[in-house]
Amino acid sequence: MIKDQVKPDVITFNILINGYFRNSKFELALEVFKEMRVKGCVPNVVTFNTLIKGFLREGKLKQGIGMAYEMINLGCGLSNVTCEILVDGLMKEERVSEACDLVLDFSRKEVLPTKFVYFGLIETLCDQGNAIKARLMVDEIWDKGNAPDSITCTILIEGLRRVGNIEPTFNLMGKMLKHSIVPDSITFNCLLGDLCNSGRTSEANKLRLLASKKGVCLDEVSYNILVSGYSKEKKKKEGKAIVDEMLDKELIADIATYNRLIKGLGIG
């Protein structure tokens, strides 16, 4: 295939492998891969990604996954693209559980790229009613040092809220804020509402104070939720303190709004 007197580099081999895969010539692609190693040409991440993508495109999932592990064994680090190819390929075949297991195995082997974003996998789990499994997965990967991005956390929070799991949602939000992962105001306000509706307005307020320090954009809605919560719990003093803070921050538009809030607390 390649004459002995010619010494192709890794780029040349990669082009050949890609060409054979594009034409569904799997055996020839693998033959080139073997030949490059025989000739002492070290395959790089592009080589492996090309092979993995080629296998998965043709539904050869086992071979594609096997190639990823060969990549690891040869000391060629997985890239974000590698993981995206594998996860997307498995999800297209509706093999979500296998995709989760693969990502977790990479994490346990400490080869999962630190910037790998897997919110699509978490979203699918939540849509399938597996929010608890999604939370356990995020926690395990996070504990290994790979913190999720804000999108992944937001998706997980919404998934947990849909199934009524307030406690893990509250814990997740607290963990996010401690790691300076800032949620959007809508998601944050929804969680405040859940806590207040569960008679946990004081905890909601503590979360609000932490969020404020971490740069969460708190608005009039955030404060109204807290005032309403304290009103339901008949905690006039705490509710009045929130109203006073709203005044200081110029979040009360007029005297009518102020009077409504105060009346709701049962004051006056």
C-alpha positions in Angstrom: 0.0 0.0 0.0 2.7 2.4 1.0 6.2 1.9 -0.5 9.0 1.2 2.0 11.1 4.0 0.6 8.4 6.5 1.3 8.2 7.8 4.9 4.8 9.3 5.3 4.0 11.4 8.4 1.0 11.2 10.7 -0.9 13.7 8.6 -0.6 11.5 5.5 -1.8 8.5 7.4 -4.7 10.4 8.8 -5.8 11.5 5.4 -5.6 7.9 4.1 -7.6 6.5 7.1 -10.2 9.2 6.7 -10.6 8.6 3.0 -11.1 4.8 3.4 -13.7 5.4 6.1 -15.6 7.8 3.9 -15.8 5.1 1.4 -16.8 2.4 3.9 -13.5 0.6 3.4 -13.0 -0.3 7.1 -10.5 -3.1 6.6 -8.3 -0.9 4.5 -8.5 1.9 7.1 -7.5 -0.5 9.8 -4.7 -1.8 7.7 -3.3 1.7 7.3 -3.6 2.2 11.0 -1.6 -1.0 11.7 1.0 0.0 9.0 1.6 3.4 10.5 2.4 1.8 13.8 4.7 -0.8 12.2 6.6 2.1 10.5 7.0 3.8 13.8 4.6 6.6 13.2 2.8 7.4 16.4 -1.0 7.9 15.9 -2.4 11.1 17.4 -5.8 12.2 18.7 -6.9 13.0 15.1 -6.1 9.5 14.0 -8.1 8.0 16.8 -11.0 10.4 16.4 -11.2 9.6 12.7 -11.3 5.9 13.4 -13.9 6.2 16.2 -16.1 8.5 14.2 -15.9 6.2 11.2 -16.9 3.1 13.2 -19.8 4.9 15.0 -21.1 6.4 11.7 -21.5 2.9 10.4 -23.1 1.6 13.6 -20.0 -0.3 14.7 -20.2 0.9 18.3 -18.2 -1.9 19.9 -15.3 -1.3 17.6 -15.5 2.5 18.1 -15.5 2.1 21.9 -12.7 -0.4 21.7 -10.6 2.1 19.8 -11.1 4.7 22.5 -9.7 2.3 25.1 -6.8 1.5 22.8 -6.2 5.2 22.6 -6.1 5.4 26.4 -3.8 2.3 26.7 -1.3 3.9 24.2 -1.2 7.1 26.3 -3.0 9.3 23.8 -5.3 11.5 25.9 -9.0 11.6 25.1 -10.1 15.0 23.8 -13.5 16.7 24.2 -14.1 15.8 20.5 -13.4 12.1 21.3 -16.0 12.0 24.1 -18.5 14.0 22.0 -18.2 11.5 19.2 -18.7 8.5 21.5 -21.6 10.0 23.5 -23.4 11.3 20.5 -23.0 8.0 18.7 -24.4 6.0 21.6 -27.3 8.4 22.1 -28.3 8.3 18.4 -28.7 4.6 18.9 -30.8 5.3 22.1 -28.1 3.6 24.3 -28.1 6.3 26.9 -27.3 4.0 29.8 -24.1 2.8 28.0 -23.2 6.4 27.3 -23.5 7.2 31.0 -21.4 4.1 32.0 -18.7 5.1 29.4 -18.4 8.6 30.7 -18.3 7.5 34.3 -15.6 4.9 33.5 -13.5 7.5 31.8 -14.0 9.7 34.9 -13.0 6.8 37.2 -9.9 6.2 35.1 -9.2 9.9 35.4 -9.0 10.3 31.6 -12.2 12.4 31.1 -11.2 15.8 29.7 -11.8 18.5 32.4 -13.7 20.7 29.9 -16.0 18.0 28.5 -19.6 19.2 28.5 -22.2 16.5 28.9 -25.4 18.5 29.4 -27.1 16.6 26.5 -26.7 13.4 28.3 -28.1 14.9 31.6 -31.0 16.4 29.7 -31.9 13.1 28.1 -31.8 11.3 31.5 -34.0 14.0 33.0 -36.5 13.8 30.1 -36.7 10.0 30.7 -37.5 10.5 34.3 -34.0 9.5 35.6 -33.2 12.8 37.3 -31.8 10.9 40.4 -29.4 8.9 38.2 -28.4 12.2 36.5 -27.7 13.8 39.8 -25.6 10.8 41.0 -23.6 11.0 37.7 -22.9 14.7 38.0 -21.9 14.3 41.7 -19.5 11.5 40.9 -17.8 13.3 38.1 -17.7 16.6 40.1 -16.1 14.8 43.0 -13.4 13.7 40.6 -12.5 17.3 39.9 -14.6 17.8 36.8 -17.0 20.6 37.7 -20.1 20.8 35.5 -21.0 24.0 33.6 -24.0 26.2 34.5 -26.1 24.8 31.7 -25.6 21.2 32.9 -26.5 22.3 36.5 -29.6 24.2 35.3 -30.9 21.3 33.3 -30.4 19.0 36.3 -32.1 21.4 38.7 -35.1 21.6 36.4 -35.2 17.8 36.1 -35.1 17.3 39.9 -37.8 20.0 40.3 -40.1 18.2 37.9 -40.1 15.1 40.0 -40.4 17.0 43.3 -37.0 16.4 44.7 -36.5 19.7 46.6 -33.7 18.6 49.0 -31.2 17.5 46.3 -32.1 20.5 44.2 -31.4 22.8 47.2 -28.1 21.0 47.9 -27.1 21.2 44.2 -27.7 25.0 44.1 -25.7 25.5 47.3 -22.8 23.5 45.8 -23.0 25.5 42.6 -22.8 28.8 44.4 -19.9 27.6 46.6 -18.0 26.8 43.4 -19.0 30.1 41.8 -21.2 28.4 39.2 -23.8 31.2 38.7 -27.4 30.1 37.8 -29.7 32.3 35.8 -32.3 34.3 37.7 -35.3 32.4 36.5 -33.9 29.0 37.7 -32.8 30.6 41.0 -36.2 32.2 41.6 -38.0 28.9 40.9 -36.0 27.2 43.5 -36.6 30.0 46.0 -40.3 29.5 45.3 -40.1 25.8 45.9 -38.4 26.3 49.3 -40.8 29.0 50.4 -43.8 26.9 49.4 -42.4 24.1 51.5 -42.2 26.3 54.6 -38.5 26.8 54.3 -38.3 30.5 53.7 -35.4 31.1 56.1 -33.3 28.6 54.2 -34.4 30.3 51.0 -33.2 33.6 52.4 -29.8 32.2 53.4 -29.5 30.8 49.8 -30.4 34.3 48.5 -27.6 35.9 50.6 -25.0 33.4 49.3 -26.2 33.9 45.8 -25.9 37.7 46.1 -22.3 37.3 47.1 -21.6 35.1 44.1 -23.0 37.5 41.6 -26.5 36.0 40.9 -28.8 38.7 39.5 -31.5 39.1 42.1 -34.6 41.0 41.1 -37.9 42.2 42.4 -39.3 38.7 41.8 -36.7 37.1 44.2 -37.7 39.4 47.0 -41.4 39.1 46.4 -41.1 35.3 46.7 -39.4 35.7 50.1 -41.9 38.2 51.4 -44.7 35.9 50.3 -43.0 33.0 52.0 -42.6 34.8 55.3 -46.2 36.0 55.1 -47.4 32.4 54.8 -45.3 31.4 57.8 -46.5 34.4 59.7 -43.0 35.7 60.3 -43.7 39.4 60.2 -40.3 40.6 61.5 -38.3 38.6 58.9 -40.7 39.6 56.1 -40.5 43.3 57.1 -36.7 43.1 56.9 -36.9 41.9 53.3 -39.4 44.7 52.5 -37.0 47.3 54.0 -34.1 45.8 51.9 -36.3 46.2 48.8 -36.8 49.8 49.7 -33.0 50.4 50.0 -32.4 48.7 46.7 -35.3 50.7 45.1 -37.1 47.6 44.1 -40.5 48.9 45.3 -42.1 51.0 42.5 -44.6 53.0 44.6 -46.4 53.4 47.9 -49.2 51.2 46.7 -46.8 48.3 46.2 -45.2 48.9 49.6 -48.6 48.9 51.3 -49.6 45.7 49.6 -46.4 43.9 50.8 -46.8 45.2 54.3 -50.5 44.3 54.4 -49.7 40.8 53.2 -47.4 40.4 56.2 -50.3 41.3 58.5 -48.6 44.5 59.7 -50.5 47.7 60.4 
